[in-house]
Amino acid sequence: MRIRSRPVALARLWAVPGLLLAVLGLLLGLLLVACSAPGSAGSAAPTASSASTPAPARSFIAAADAAAIVLAQDPRFSGIGARDPRMVGQGSWYEVTRAGAGWRVTVQVGWGDCPAGCINRHTWEYVVGFDGAVSKIGETGDQLAAASGPPASEPAASSQPSPTAGGSGAPPVPIPSSGGPWLVGVATAGPVCPVERIPPDPVCAPRPVVGATIVVLDRGGREIARATTGADGTYRVAVSAGSVRVQAAPVTGLMGTPAPIDAVVPAGSGAWLRVDMAYDTGIR
């Protein structure tokens, strides 16, 4: 009996350690799985305080806002419009370009035969940051004629008679000292004679156009004023300072209607700008 029971006892002794190893292996596997699971103590789960948050977006001012900030720096900039390469003789203008972390704003005032390029010029340079901070970085050019405001520019366009501003020629009608600025001019029709004569014959001078409608538009194409020419072909109408377009309506009996004229009206209640309109009679 002892000889037969010895192998059974030995088998039991070997079976117990194997069972223990199997149990220990299972426990070790469960522990590894628990440590690697999301939110376990062994992992660094992101929290509201440790998670990265995007930086708040910065608000940058636009080029138009930068221009408005600069134009408000000096009352002499009143009525100055943006530079228009298509406008002939635009003596006074502003221009905005990118400059690092902001905008560079250039303001120029020109006077003295601006249809030919302006004899005199005065220029200011400003930098406006994206946050709206403004600083003047330079000022050069000819000395300004008056402390109250810049000399009026003299813009012109097309083949029409060149517009002239206050101080550069006599107005065709009396100019009130207040209520303006004023837009004035004369509407004429020519030629009157079929052959040009040298020296010019006063009889062949262009004749005034009576009852012509003169319409004034702003830069956006909206009508801001209109006038009707009198017996001598003259007109006068109060307008706002700044860039305008002057156009004449067709007149019965005249073949050609004047081309529109772009101009810049100077600022000031007694300031004025002359823009003449030339109709075509069709006589050749």
Buried (B, 14 or more C-beta within 10 A) or exposed (E): EEEEEEEEEEEEEEEEEEEEEEEEEEEEEEEEEEEEEEEEEEEEEEEEEEEEEEEEEEEBBEBEBBBBBBBEBBEBBBBBBBBBEEBBBBBBBBEBEEBEEBBBBBBBBBBBBBBEEBEBBBBBBBBBBBEEEBEEEEEEEBEBBEEEBBBBBBBBBEEBBBBBBBBBEEBBBEBEEEEBBBBBBBBBBBBBBEEEEEEEEEEBEBBBBEEBBBBBBBEEEEEBBBBEBBEEBBBBBBBBBBBBBBBBBEBEEBEEBBEBBBBBBBBBEEBBBBBBBBBBBEEE
